[in-house]
């Protein structure tokens, strides 16, 4: 039996962009070149995500302002969803709104109860330009909405209000990386 390559095995781990960098609050640019540079970026995103022990990572989180993200995330039934999306569009976010713990590799070590829909659909393309549609439920739907937020220039902290937002921002200022 022949196995495909492991995503990220040929990639290099890139430094993460942390909260406070304006790039995280700037909408990313559409990808227009589906060549080898995009394939390298996707490999690097997987390598970086795995090194940081994440379940998703967007290109702007490694300093590249392009609409690309990768994911290796389970849903609530522990089904693994592995892939990448180029030029993602969130076409559905519906169902129940659930508040659950959410973290981010750009806010390392922190999390906050964040409200997300329990169903999401993303349309986009593969790194070779093939159209794809990704359906997510439960935790995977949360991941898809989170990564789509990144390419739109938002982080999960932007969804928080009042006490939750203030508490998270206090934690950011106390974090060694937030100084």
C-alpha positions as CSV (number, residue, x, y, z in Angstrom):
1,X,0.0,0.0,0.0
2,X,1.3,3.4,-0.9
3,X,0.8,6.4,1.5
4,X,0.8,10.1,0.6
5,X,3.3,12.5,2.1
6,X,2.6,13.9,5.5
7,X,1.5,17.6,5.3
8,X,4.3,19.9,6.5
9,X,7.0,17.2,6.3
10,X,8.9,19.3,3.7
11,X,7.9,22.6,5.3
12,X,9.9,24.9,7.5
13,X,8.6,26.2,10.8
14,X,8.1,30.0,10.6
15,X,7.9,32.5,13.5
16,X,4.4,33.2,14.6
17,X,2.8,36.7,14.3
18,X,1.5,37.6,17.8
19,X,-1.4,39.8,18.9
20,X,-0.4,43.4,18.6
21,X,1.0,43.0,15.1
22,X,-1.2,45.1,12.7
23,X,-1.1,42.3,10.2
24,X,-3.5,40.3,12.3
25,X,-6.1,43.1,12.0
26,X,-5.7,43.6,8.2
27,X,-7.8,41.7,5.7
28,X,-5.6,39.4,3.6
29,X,-5.2,39.6,-0.1
30,X,-6.6,37.1,-2.6
31,X,-4.2,34.5,-4.0
32,X,-3.7,34.8,-7.7
33,X,-0.7,32.6,-8.3
34,X,-1.2,28.9,-7.7
35,X,2.4,28.0,-8.3
36,X,5.2,26.5,-6.3
37,X,5.5,29.4,-3.8
38,X,1.9,28.8,-2.7
39,X,2.6,25.1,-2.3
40,X,5.7,26.0,-0.1
41,X,3.6,28.3,1.9
42,X,1.0,25.6,2.6
43,X,3.8,23.1,3.6
44,X,5.3,25.8,5.9
45,X,1.8,26.5,7.5
46,X,1.4,22.8,8.3
47,X,4.9,22.5,9.7
48,X,4.4,25.6,11.8
49,X,0.9,24.5,13.0
50,X,2.2,21.1,14.1
51,X,5.3,22.6,15.8
52,X,3.0,24.9,17.8
53,X,0.5,22.1,18.5
54,X,-2.4,23.9,16.9
55,X,-5.4,22.7,14.9
56,X,-5.4,25.5,12.4
57,X,-3.2,28.3,11.1
58,X,-3.7,31.2,8.7
59,X,-1.0,32.7,6.5
60,X,-1.1,36.1,8.2
61,X,-0.2,34.3,11.4
62,X,3.3,33.7,9.9
63,X,3.5,37.2,8.4
64,X,2.1,36.5,4.9
65,X,-1.0,38.6,4.1
66,X,-2.6,36.0,1.8
67,X,-6.0,34.3,2.1
68,X,-4.8,30.8,2.9
69,X,-5.3,28.6,5.9
70,X,-4.6,25.0,7.0
71,X,-6.3,22.7,9.4
72,X,-6.0,19.4,11.2
73,X,-8.9,19.4,13.5
74,X,-11.4,16.9,14.9
75,X,-15.1,17.4,15.1
76,X,-17.2,16.6,18.1
77,X,-17.3,12.9,17.0
78,X,-13.5,12.8,16.9
79,X,-13.5,12.6,13.1
80,X,-10.2,14.1,11.8
81,X,-10.5,16.9,9.2
82,X,-7.2,17.6,7.4
83,X,-6.7,20.1,4.6
84,X,-6.1,23.6,3.4
85,X,-8.2,26.3,1.8
86,X,-7.0,29.1,-0.5
87,X,-9.2,32.2,-0.9
88,X,-11.8,30.9,1.6
89,X,-15.3,32.3,1.7
90,X,-17.6,31.6,4.7
91,X,-20.9,30.7,2.9
92,X,-22.8,29.3,5.9
93,X,-22.5,29.7,9.6
94,X,-25.7,28.6,11.4
95,X,-27.2,26.2,13.9
96,X,-26.8,26.7,17.6
97,X,-24.6,29.4,19.0
98,X,-22.3,27.8,21.5
99,X,-19.8,29.4,23.9
100,X,-16.7,27.3,24.2
101,X,-13.1,27.7,25.0
102,X,-11.1,29.1,22.2
103,X,-7.4,29.7,21.9
104,X,-5.1,31.0,19.1
105,X,-1.5,30.4,18.2
106,X,-1.1,34.2,18.0
107,X,-2.2,34.5,21.6
108,X,-0.1,31.6,23.0
109,X,-1.2,30.0,26.2
110,X,-4.5,32.0,26.5
111,X,-8.1,31.1,25.8
112,X,-11.6,32.6,26.4
113,X,-15.2,31.5,26.1
114,X,-16.1,32.6,22.6
115,X,-19.5,32.2,20.9
116,X,-19.5,30.4,17.5
117,X,-22.1,28.6,15.4
118,X,-22.0,24.8,15.5
119,X,-22.2,24.5,11.7
120,X,-20.0,26.2,9.1
121,X,-19.4,25.8,5.4
122,X,-16.3,27.3,3.6
123,X,-15.8,27.4,-0.1
124,X,-12.4,28.0,-1.7
125,X,-9.7,26.4,-3.7
126,X,-6.8,23.9,-3.2
127,X,-3.3,25.0,-3.8
128,X,-3.6,23.7,-7.3
129,X,-6.7,25.8,-8.0
130,X,-9.3,23.1,-7.7
131,X,-12.6,24.3,-6.1
132,X,-13.4,22.8,-2.7
133,X,-16.2,23.0,-0.2
134,X,-15.5,22.2,3.5
135,X,-18.4,21.4,5.9
136,X,-17.8,21.5,9.6
137,X,-19.8,20.8,12.7
138,X,-19.0,21.2,16.4
139,X,-15.4,21.9,17.2
140,X,-14.4,21.8,13.5
141,X,-17.0,24.4,12.7
142,X,-15.4,26.6,15.4
143,X,-12.0,26.0,13.8
144,X,-13.3,27.0,10.3
145,X,-14.9,30.2,11.6
146,X,-11.7,31.0,13.6
147,X,-9.4,30.6,10.6
148,X,-11.8,32.5,8.3
149,X,-11.7,35.3,10.8
150,X,-7.9,35.5,10.5
151,X,-8.0,36.0,6.7
152,X,-10.6,38.7,7.3
153,X,-8.3,40.5,9.8
154,X,-10.0,39.4,13.0
155,X,-8.9,37.4,16.0
156,X,-11.2,35.6,18.5
157,X,-10.6,38.4,21.0
158,X,-12.6,40.7,18.7
159,X,-15.7,38.6,19.4
160,X,-15.4,39.1,23.2
161,X,-17.3,41.8,25.0
162,X,-17.2,43.3,28.5
163,X,-15.7,41.3,31.3
164,X,-14.4,38.5,29.1
165,X,-12.6,40.9,26.8
166,X,-11.1,42.9,29.7
167,X,-9.9,39.7,31.4
168,X,-8.3,38.4,28.2
169,X,-6.6,41.7,27.5
170,X,-5.2,41.8,31.1
171,X,-3.8,38.3,30.5
172,X,-2.2,39.5,27.2
173,X,-0.4,42.3,29.0
174,X,0.9,39.9,31.7
175,X,2.0,37.3,29.1
176,X,5.7,37.3,28.5
177,X,5.1,37.6,24.7
178,X,2.6,40.5,25.2
179,X,5.2,42.9,26.7
